[in-house]
Amino acid sequence: TIFESVGPLVDCAIDGYRVCILAYGQTGSGKTFTMEGDVKSNEHMGITPRAIQRMFERKVTLARDGWAYKFTCYFVEIYNDNIRDLIETSEGYHKAFFAADGGSSSSSTGGGYVPSLGHSGASGTVAGRPQLL
């Protein structure tokens, strides 16, 4: 499955690395279904719910060794050079900032950034599935 290729990235995120998973393609090519899938079916869940489920499973396992985690998720859509925050829909479109040399004009980590993105803290599970607030 596609998630078998992406799963190691989830482990990297749990280890403290920043991870970005990008779906790219023309309209109607299956990007949304690949990322979201059918969340009511374990067999047809997309990358995002599978990744969140795996993170919570690892969180429980690592908590036994004294580890504690706080998960934060950002979801954006890039379309026609516009970036739309998929969580904070009231803000409309955002503009990404990049320096002329390809670095970030303000980011301390060196890369582009999108200011004022909303985020969702993953707080727990409901009926065995992750619940984002």
Contacts in CASP RR format, 6 or more apart in sequence:
PFRMAT RR
TARGET T0000
AUTHOR 0000-0000-0000
METHOD contacts of the structure
MODEL  1
TIFESVGPLVDCAIDGYRVCILAYGQTGSGKTFTMEGDVKSNEHMGITPR
AIQRMFERKVTLARDGWAYKFTCYFVEIYNDNIRDLIETSEGYHKAFFAA
DGGSSSSSTGGGYVPSLGHSGASGTVAGRPQLL
2 34 0 8 1.000
2 47 0 8 1.000
3 46 0 8 1.000
3 47 0 8 1.000
3 50 0 8 1.000
3 51 0 8 1.000
6 21 0 8 1.000
6 47 0 8 1.000
6 51 0 8 1.000
7 51 0 8 1.000
7 54 0 8 1.000
9 19 0 8 1.000
9 21 0 8 1.000
9 51 0 8 1.000
10 19 0 8 1.000
10 51 0 8 1.000
10 54 0 8 1.000
10 55 0 8 1.000
10 58 0 8 1.000
11 58 0 8 1.000
12 19 0 8 1.000
13 19 0 8 1.000
13 55 0 8 1.000
14 55 0 8 1.000
14 58 0 8 1.000
14 59 0 8 1.000
14 62 0 8 1.000
14 69 0 8 1.000
18 109 0 8 1.000
21 35 0 8 1.000
21 47 0 8 1.000
21 51 0 8 1.000
23 30 0 8 1.000
23 31 0 8 1.000
23 32 0 8 1.000
23 34 0 8 1.000
23 35 0 8 1.000
23 47 0 8 1.000
24 31 0 8 1.000
25 31 0 8 1.000
33 46 0 8 1.000
34 46 0 8 1.000
34 47 0 8 1.000
35 46 0 8 1.000
35 47 0 8 1.000
35 48 0 8 1.000
36 46 0 8 1.000
36 48 0 8 1.000
36 49 0 8 1.000
37 44 0 8 1.000
37 45 0 8 1.000
37 46 0 8 1.000
37 49 0 8 1.000
38 44 0 8 1.000
38 45 0 8 1.000
38 46 0 8 1.000
39 45 0 8 1.000
39 46 0 8 1.000
39 49 0 8 1.000
39 129 0 8 1.000
45 53 0 8 1.000
49 129 0 8 1.000
49 130 0 8 1.000
52 71 0 8 1.000
52 73 0 8 1.000
52 122 0 8 1.000
52 130 0 8 1.000
52 132 0 8 1.000
53 129 0 8 1.000
53 130 0 8 1.000
55 69 0 8 1.000
55 71 0 8 1.000
55 122 0 8 1.000
55 130 0 8 1.000
56 122 0 8 1.000
56 124 0 8 1.000
56 125 0 8 1.000
56 130 0 8 1.000
59 67 0 8 1.000
59 69 0 8 1.000
59 71 0 8 1.000
62 69 0 8 1.000
70 121 0 8 1.000
71 121 0 8 1.000
71 122 0 8 1.000
72 119 0 8 1.000
72 120 0 8 1.000
72 121 0 8 1.000
72 122 0 8 1.000
73 87 0 8 1.000
73 119 0 8 1.000
73 120 0 8 1.000
73 121 0 8 1.000
73 122 0 8 1.000
73 132 0 8 1.000
74 85 0 8 1.000
74 87 0 8 1.000
74 117 0 8 1.000
74 118 0 8 1.000
74 119 0 8 1.000
75 85 0 8 1.000
75 86 0 8 1.000
75 87 0 8 1.000
75 120 0 8 1.000
76 83 0 8 1.000
76 84 0 8 1.000
76 85 0 8 1.000
76 86 0 8 1.000
76 94 0 8 1.000
76 114 0 8 1.000
76 117 0 8 1.000
77 83 0 8 1.000
77 84 0 8 1.000
77 86 0 8 1.000
78 84 0 8 1.000
82 93 0 8 1.000
83 93 0 8 1.000
83 94 0 8 1.000
83 95 0 8 1.000
83 96 0 8 1.000
83 114 0 8 1.000
84 92 0 8 1.000
84 93 0 8 1.000
84 94 0 8 1.000
85 91 0 8 1.000
85 92 0 8 1.000
85 94 0 8 1.000
85 114 0 8 1.000
85 116 0 8 1.000
85 117 0 8 1.000
85 118 0 8 1.000
87 117 0 8 1.000
87 118 0 8 1.000
87 119 0 8 1.000
87 120 0 8 1.000
88 116 0 8 1.000
88 117 0 8 1.000
88 118 0 8 1.000
91 116 0 8 1.000
91 118 0 8 1.000
94 114 0 8 1.000
94 115 0 8 1.000
94 116 0 8 1.000
94 117 0 8 1.000
95 114 0 8 1.000
95 115 0 8 1.000
96 112 0 8 1.000
96 113 0 8 1.000
96 114 0 8 1.000
97 104 0 8 1.000
97 105 0 8 1.000
97 106 0 8 1.000
97 107 0 8 1.000
97 112 0 8 1.000
97 113 0 8 1.000
97 114 0 8 1.000
97 115 0 8 1.000
98 104 0 8 1.000
98 105 0 8 1.000
98 111 0 8 1.000
98 112 0 8 1.000
99 105 0 8 1.000
102 111 0 8 1.000
103 110 0 8 1.000
103 111 0 8 1.000
103 112 0 8 1.000
104 110 0 8 1.000
104 111 0 8 1.000
104 112 0 8 1.000
104 113 0 8 1.000
106 113 0 8 1.000
107 113 0 8 1.000
120 132 0 8 1.000
120 133 0 8 1.000
121 132 0 8 1.000
121 133 0 8 1.000
122 130 0 8 1.000
122 131 0 8 1.000
122 132 0 8 1.000
122 133 0 8 1.000
123 131 0 8 1.000
123 132 0 8 1.000
123 133 0 8 1.000
124 130 0 8 1.000
124 131 0 8 1.000
125 131 0 8 1.000
END
